[in-house]
Amino acid sequence: MKIVIFLLCLSSLLIACQGVEPQENDDYFDVLGLLDKQYELLKINTVSLTKEAIIDLDTAVTSFVPDTTQWKNELGIFRRLDINKPKWRGQYVISEAEDQFSNLTIRTYTTNNAEAEVKYLKLYYLANIADLRRIEASWQENNPVYTSERYLTLYFEDINNKIVLSAFEVQGSQKMMLQKKVPFSIKSMLDYQSLNLPQGF
């Protein structure tokens, strides 16, 4: 029961992440544009989602085929990784390095701004940034009701020369006011039953 209640609370927070409009400033990587593109792909295909959630000491696994609203909710928290807002212009340092554990290059955006919820954003790619394989980020939130620290990961695969979302993870902890800190991990795997590409994808 505890894991169900926590997931409901977490879902409400994810839904609250909706409604974030793309920004005109494109100084940094366009996370919102990438998510919008993947959402359009998910809308027109039959894609099952298998989720493993570990909340404190409770574990639950579920599989289902999300509808369009559910996909928006599933991807909602990742929209918080948008660092292309005018207030963050010039606040992130960009660096690149070769990944020691793969053949990928890592582009990293980091900031020391204490107000920034996104502490870092890492893009793992092959020959160029369009050949993306993974996104990792640290996101923190503090308010009078709760504090939360989350590590977000998006995984991509090359299917028919198109970059397609294959899995995503949210790990971290959350502490509600007057309650203990609760660690959690939610891992989601996508299984494409079909793959029809939107026009211009």
matplotlib code that plots the C-alpha trace (Angstrom):
import matplotlib.pyplot as plt

x = [0.0, 2.9, 4.4, 1.0, 0.5, 4.0, 3.6, 0.3, 2.0, 4.9, 2.6, 0.8, 4.2, 5.0, 1.7, 2.4, 5.5, 3.2, 2.5, 6.2, 6.4, 9.5, 11.7, 13.0, 16.5, 18.5, 21.9, 21.9, 20.6, 16.9, 15.6, 11.9, 12.2, 13.7, 10.9, 8.2, 9.6, 9.7, 6.1, 4.9, 6.4, 4.9, 1.4, 1.2, 2.7, 1.8, 4.4, 4.2, 5.9, 7.3, 8.0, 9.9, 9.4, 11.4, 10.1, 11.9, 11.7, 8.7, 8.9, 6.3, 6.4, 3.8, 3.4, 0.8, 0.3, 0.1, -2.3, -1.3, -2.1, -0.2, 2.9, 2.7, 2.7, 5.5, 7.8, 6.6, 9.5, 12.1, 10.7, 12.1, 15.6, 15.0, 17.9, 17.1, 15.1, 16.4, 17.2, 19.8, 21.5, 25.3, 24.8, 26.0, 29.6, 29.8, 32.6, 33.3, 35.3, 35.6, 33.8, 36.3, 33.9, 32.5, 33.0, 30.8, 31.5, 30.1, 28.9, 28.3, 26.5, 27.2, 26.3, 27.2, 24.1, 22.4, 18.9, 19.2, 17.3, 19.2, 22.7, 24.2, 23.1, 25.2, 24.7, 26.3, 26.6, 28.4, 29.8, 27.6, 25.0, 22.1, 23.4, 22.3, 22.5, 21.9, 21.0, 21.8, 20.9, 20.8, 17.7, 17.0, 13.9, 13.4, 10.1, 8.2, 6.3, 9.2, 12.7, 13.7, 16.9, 16.6, 18.9, 17.2, 18.4, 17.0, 18.3, 18.1, 18.6, 19.2, 16.4, 16.2, 18.7, 16.3, 17.0, 14.3, 13.6, 14.2, 14.2, 14.2, 15.0, 14.3, 16.3, 16.8, 15.0, 12.2, 11.5, 8.1, 7.8, 8.0, 8.7, 11.8, 13.6, 12.3, 14.7, 13.2, 14.1, 11.8, 13.0, 11.0, 11.6, 9.8, 8.8, 7.8, 5.1, 5.2, 7.4, 5.7, 7.7, 5.9, 6.5, 9.7, 11.0]
y = [0.0, 2.4, 2.1, 2.8, 5.9, 7.1, 6.5, 8.4, 11.4, 11.1, 11.0, 14.2, 15.9, 14.6, 15.9, 19.3, 19.3, 19.6, 22.8, 23.9, 25.7, 25.5, 28.6, 30.7, 30.7, 27.8, 28.4, 24.9, 21.5, 21.5, 18.9, 20.0, 19.6, 16.1, 15.0, 16.5, 14.5, 11.3, 11.9, 12.3, 8.9, 7.2, 8.6, 6.9, 3.5, 0.6, 0.7, -1.3, 0.0, -2.2, -0.3, -1.6, 0.7, 0.3, 2.7, 2.3, -1.5, -2.1, -3.3, -3.4, -4.3, -3.4, -3.6, -1.7, 0.2, 3.9, 6.2, 9.7, 11.2, 8.6, 9.1, 12.8, 12.0, 9.5, 11.9, 15.0, 15.1, 15.1, 18.4, 19.9, 19.4, 22.4, 24.8, 27.0, 29.5, 33.1, 33.1, 30.4, 32.0, 32.0, 30.1, 26.7, 25.8, 23.4, 20.8, 17.7, 14.6, 11.0, 8.5, 6.1, 3.2, 3.4, 4.8, 7.8, 11.5, 13.3, 16.9, 18.2, 21.3, 22.3, 25.2, 26.5, 28.6, 27.5, 28.4, 26.1, 22.9, 21.1, 20.8, 19.1, 17.7, 15.1, 14.1, 10.8, 10.6, 9.0, 11.0, 14.0, 15.2, 14.1, 10.5, 10.6, 7.5, 8.7, 11.7, 12.0, 14.8, 15.7, 17.6, 19.0, 20.7, 22.3, 23.9, 24.2, 20.9, 18.5, 18.3, 16.0, 14.9, 12.9, 11.5, 11.2, 9.1, 8.7, 5.9, 5.9, 3.4, 3.8, 2.0, 2.4, 5.3, 7.1, 7.9, 6.3, 6.4, 2.9, 3.3, 5.9, 5.9, 8.2, 7.5, 9.5, 10.4, 12.5, 13.9, 15.3, 17.7, 16.0, 12.6, 10.5, 10.6, 7.9, 6.5, 5.4, 4.0, 3.7, 2.0, 1.9, -0.2, 0.4, -2.3, -1.1, -3.5, -1.4, 1.5, 4.0, 7.2, 10.6, 12.7, 14.6, 12.5]
z = [0.0, 0.8, -2.6, -4.3, -2.2, -2.9, -6.6, -6.6, -4.9, -7.3, -10.3, -9.1, -9.0, -12.5, -13.8, -12.3, -14.5, -17.6, -19.4, -19.7, -23.0, -25.2, -24.8, -27.7, -26.3, -27.8, -26.3, -24.8, -25.9, -26.7, -24.3, -24.8, -28.6, -28.2, -25.8, -28.1, -31.0, -29.0, -27.8, -31.3, -32.1, -29.1, -29.9, -33.3, -32.3, -30.0, -27.3, -24.1, -21.0, -18.2, -14.9, -11.9, -8.9, -5.6, -2.9, 0.4, 0.9, -1.3, -4.9, -7.7, -11.4, -13.9, -17.7, -19.8, -23.0, -22.1, -23.9, -25.0, -21.6, -19.8, -22.0, -21.2, -17.5, -17.9, -19.7, -17.7, -15.2, -17.9, -19.2, -16.0, -17.5, -19.8, -19.2, -22.2, -20.1, -20.3, -16.6, -17.2, -20.1, -19.5, -16.2, -17.5, -18.4, -21.4, -21.7, -23.8, -23.2, -24.4, -22.3, -20.7, -20.7, -24.3, -27.7, -26.9, -26.4, -23.4, -23.6, -20.0, -18.9, -15.3, -13.1, -9.6, -9.4, -6.2, -7.6, -10.6, -10.1, -12.9, -11.4, -14.5, -17.8, -19.7, -23.3, -24.5, -28.3, -31.2, -34.1, -33.5, -31.0, -33.3, -32.7, -29.1, -26.9, -23.4, -21.3, -17.6, -15.2, -11.6, -10.5, -7.0, -5.6, -2.2, -1.1, 2.2, 1.6, 0.5, -0.6, -3.5, -5.2, -8.4, -11.0, -14.3, -17.3, -20.8, -23.1, -26.9, -29.7, -33.4, -35.2, -39.0, -38.7, -36.3, -32.6, -30.6, -26.8, -25.4, -21.6, -18.8, -15.1, -12.1, -9.0, -5.8, -2.6, -1.3, 2.1, 3.0, 5.9, 9.3, 7.7, 7.0, 3.7, 1.3, -1.3, -4.6, -8.0, -11.0, -14.2, -17.3, -20.4, -23.8, -26.2, -29.6, -31.1, -34.2, -35.5, -37.7, -38.0, -38.0, -41.1, -40.8, -37.9]

ax = plt.figure().add_subplot(projection="3d")
ax.plot(x, y, z, "-o")
ax.set_aspect("equal")
plt.show()
